[in-house]
Amino acid sequence: MFVDKKTKLERLGVCKSCSFYRNFMLLKRPKIERGARCADCKCFLDAKTSLTKEFFGKCPKNKW
């Protein structure tokens, strides 16, 4: 269900260099809406990069 820590960090690195990367941590938003997200699929990246492909852990742009 979950990938190892190294894989997750590699995926986050790819996401941070992507044009669809959005980080809402510093904006004044409700706590539930804060964090790094993908502008394409709207997923929270901390969760998405942790999951295996069988559990929807796949980049919508096939970057990882």
N, C-alpha and C positions, 0 to 999 in steps of 0.2 A: 504494500500500500504506500509506503514512504521510501524515498530514495536516501542514499547516504548524504552526510553533511557536505562532502566535497562536491558531489553532483549538484546539490542545491546551490552552493556558492558559485559554481560555474554558470549555472542557469541564470542566477541573479545578475551576474556580470554581463551576460549577453543582454538581458532585459534593460539594464541601466544604459547600455549604449544604443538602444533601439529608439526610434522616433516616436513610438507609441507609449514609451515609459512616462508615467505621471506620478509625482510624489506629492500627496496632499497632507503630509505631516505638519507642515508649517502654516497651513491655511487655517483660518477660523471656521472649522466645520464641526459638526457633531462628532464625538469620539468614534462612533461606529463607522464613519466615512473616512477616517484618517488612514494614511499609509500609502505605500507604493501600489499603483494599479496599472493595468494594461488598458490603454485607451481603445484598443480594438475589441477585446472580449470582456472588458470591465472587471476582470478577476483581480483579487488581491494577490500580489505576486509572492508574498511570503508563503501563503498557502499553496498557490498553484505550482511553484517551483519545488515544493516538498513532495508532491504526489507522483506516483508512477503513471505511465500512459494508460494503464487499465483503469485508473481512478481519475481520469480527466486531467492528468498532469502533462499537457502537451501545448506547445506554443501554437497559437492560431496562424502564425506566419511561418511555421516550420523552421524556426531558427535554432531550436533545440528539441 
